[in-house]
Amino acid sequence: MRGAYRVGVDIGGTFTDIVVSASDGSLARRKILSTPDDYADAVIAGTMSALEDLDIAPGAPSEVIHATTIATNAILEHKGGPCAVVTTRGFRDVLEIGRLRMPELYNLFYDKRPLLVPRRLVLEVRERVDAAGAVLEPLDAASLRRAVAAVKRSGVPSVAVCLLNSHANPAHEEAVAAALRAALPALEISTSAAILPRPGEYERTSTTMINAYVKPLVRAYLGSLATRLRGRGVSGPLYIMQCGGGLTSVGKAAEQPVTMVESGPAAGVLAARDLAARLALDRVIAFDMGGTTAKASLIENGAIQRTTEYEVGGRLSATTRLTGGGGYPINLPVIDVAEVGAGGGSIAWLDGASGLHVGPRSAGAAPGPACYGKGGTEPTVTDANVVIGYLNPERIAGGGIAIDAAAAARAIDGLAAALGLDRLRTAHGIHLIANSEMVGAIRAVSTQRGRDPREFTLVAFGGSGPLHAVELARAVGLRTVVVPEHPGLFSALGLLRTDLEFQSTRMLYLDLADAAVAPLNRALAALRRDVERVAASELGGANALGFEIELECRYWGQTFELPLTMPYRRLTRADVAPLRERFEAEHERTYGHRGAAERVVVVAARLRARKPPGDMTAAGAPVAAGGSARPRRMRQAYFGPEHGRLATPVVARDELDATPRPGPLLVEEYDTVVVVPPGCMASRHPLGPIIIAIDPPPQAVP
């Protein structure tokens, strides 16, 4: 028995990825289809199987670190709730009005996103607090009784309480919550003062409503998972990944599940940052394509981009600085990830004018792509990749998932007949249209942030990412693609390198000037006391914490902030000018200009504290289970009309070395296939990643 172990679990819409790291460095891995009827089924089955391969007893000391799309999918599929919202009289339509943005400015037929909470369940109470927190109108008892009675009649299991200016004075929200709790003890209650204590009625209401919308579903899932893990002997702590890039306890996650939205992509970005540091890459775009969605995020000089302006559920889930209005705002600190509904399971379809589209609807894990033989019949990106020869036509996932190539061909044939094209051109068209969707995510985190993508390296992972990475990089001008080891399980591996995180935020509204140094230091000291108190209660102590400051800044009169981060320390007047210069440089890169004569305002200060959840790592660990099926030595693959079908060598990663090998080439692995098209060169870095040079210049002839 090897003793202690750690488990990283990343649940996606199509696959559940599991890695188990033993104390001696051994690593077991599983990539299995998700179980939408009960996602915990796949987690339990995969974990137990991996522990058996490592000869580890489940009762050994352990940690389970979990990222899941359950909260995100509940929003995207409108399968959360039902819930009610209690708000101040006169603000019943805040969610419907939003910010009056039009994501498709010239589309006269654009339909706004549907409301997650019907208007009949948005209830009003009479009260009023001003922006400074002074009570202008006391909470009216009669209106409160009516709201409580309406909630009781509705039978909803969850309520969001979002009153005007409650960030400045939460007393009325607390009174409403107390009245609801007294009348309905089992009711899940989310108050905006606890979820997002900051100005912005629409964003604060939306964030709190989303928390209430997914809370019953997430609490039931986490409770069931924890119980079932204990029942199988896994008694160690269960940690949950947050969208901001840190771990939290299962209890905190169940209380504030909105922090779990986009938690899986966050883990992948953290893993990409670690890889970039090991390879000495300063500028990296992390690209993660799974079965349902594709995600992109920017990493510069080891720094991950974060934002508090994020939308989920639109055509493009991303920051709202330059676009927005198509999704549901979540104004918590999140890793700045752009996400589109284009993954391996995304379904290809025709519009009324016979135009070909891909996604955002996905075949998911059930029934899945047609080639999985689970009952799916609609053509997907995965089916197209089987037809054009990129995917193994017999088995994937180390032989664990059988591929029905004939079923994939039949699914594509139905679409080809409607288009009047042959099977191969139709499948390649699906592949290219999926690429065009994903290019939007890459541009959203590069050119729309004022960055030139040609200066970056693309780190591609996820089960489908390495199949599409080179063509995406070509489309935006990148010259190099890096594919890490275990790319299809990369986010799950990232979980094993993620720290426990505690944070606290305080609104300030201080001019960034010499006079702000003293109040800033007082605020930071108070934030540190808050964070240390919470950490001590959860960890039994606040030792070995690393602290980071984040200041949210903007020019006076602006609506959106840009974050500045630095290690925790006491600030001095000498820090003021460099901080202002950092803000103005970032403002110029993002918006194209700077205002040298404008006042810079520190809107909020945030303090993050991090602590590694354990001392074990998975870096460089040998694979104990789930090895690759032996790849075929040659396969016909289609590389577009320029090259046609080519007899393409199929190799394993360990067959590559430091000597560049020309494409076309298919590097077949347990969890993905790396496609190296003609004109590219692939080599293997001494640390394990595959390096693909795109259209390199010809070698000089001596």
Number of C-alpha atoms within 10 A of each C-alpha: 8 14 15 19 27 24 25 26 31 29 27 26 27 26 22 24 30 27 30 32 29 24 18 14 18 20 27 24 29 28 25 21 23 22 20 16 8 12 19 21 14 23 25 16 12 22 24 19 15 23 22 13 15 20 13 17 17 21 14 16 15 22 21 22 26 26 28 24 18 25 24 23 18 19 21 16 10 16 15 23 23 20 28 28 29 27 25 21 15 11 19 19 12 16 20 16 11 16 12 10 13 15 17 14 8 8 9 7 7 12 10 15 13 12 11 20 18 13 14 11 19 23 22 20 24 17 20 21 23 14 14 11 16 12 15 10 11 11 20 13 14 11 16 21 16 14 23 23 13 17 25 15 9 14 13 16 20 23 28 27 27 32 30 27 24 29 26 18 20 20 16 22 26 16 13 25 21 14 17 24 15 12 14 15 11 11 19 21 24 25 27 26 22 15 22 21 19 21 15 15 20 19 24 27 29 23 25 28 32 28 33 30 32 28 28 21 18 24 19 11 17 18 13 13 19 18 14 16 20 14 10 12 14 23 18 19 16 21 23 28 32 29 25 22 27 26 29 22 17 21 15 13 21 23 19 21 26 27 27 28 28 28 31 26 37 30 31 29 30 26 21 31 27 15 21 23 12 10 14 11 16 16 20 25 26 28 31 29 28 24 27 25 25 28 30 30 29 30 23 15 13 19 13 18 16 24 21 22 21 25 24 22 22 21 16 24 24 30 26 17 18 12 16 25 18 23 22 26 27 26 22 20 18 24 27 25 28 26 31 26 27 29 35 31 32 30 28 28 17 13 8 6 6 10 9 16 17 27 24 21 18 27 25 24 23 18 17 26 33 27 30 24 18 13 13 20 22 25 29 34 31 26 36 29 24 23 29 22 22 26 26 22 19 13 17 23 20 21 16 16 16 16 22 19 22 16 22 29 21 19 24 28 20 15 21 17 12 10 14 10 13 13 21 20 18 23 30 20 19 26 23 18 18 27 20 16 23 28 19 19 22 28 19 24 25 22 15 17 19 17 15 14 22 17 15 24 21 27 28 29 30 27 27 29 28 27 26 22 28 25 20 24 22 15 12 17 15 21 20 24 26 28 24 23 18 21 27 29 27 28 31 30 29 27 32 28 22 22 19 23 24 22 20 17 21 16 17 17 17 17 18 22 17 13 12 19 20 14 12 21 15 12 20 23 15 16 21 19 13 16 22 19 15 16 22 12 10 14 12 10 13 17 11 10 18 15 19 16 20 19 23 23 27 24 24 14 10 10 9 15 21 22 23 18 17 11 12 16 12 13 14 13 13 10 14 16 13 11 19 19 13 13 23 21 14 19 21 14 16 19 13 11 12 17 11 11 7 11 15 23 23 25 23 20 23 21 25 21 23 19 20 17 19 15 7 17 19 20 13 12 14 12 16 16 20 19 16 17 16 14 20 13 12 14 20 16 25 24 17 14 9 7 11 11 16 16 14 21 17 23 20 19 19 11 9 17 15 12 11 15 17 16 17 21 26 28 23 24 24 25 26 25 27 31 26 26 24 16 13 22 21 28 21 22 16 10 12 17 20 24 19 28 22 22 14 12 9 6 6 5 4 3
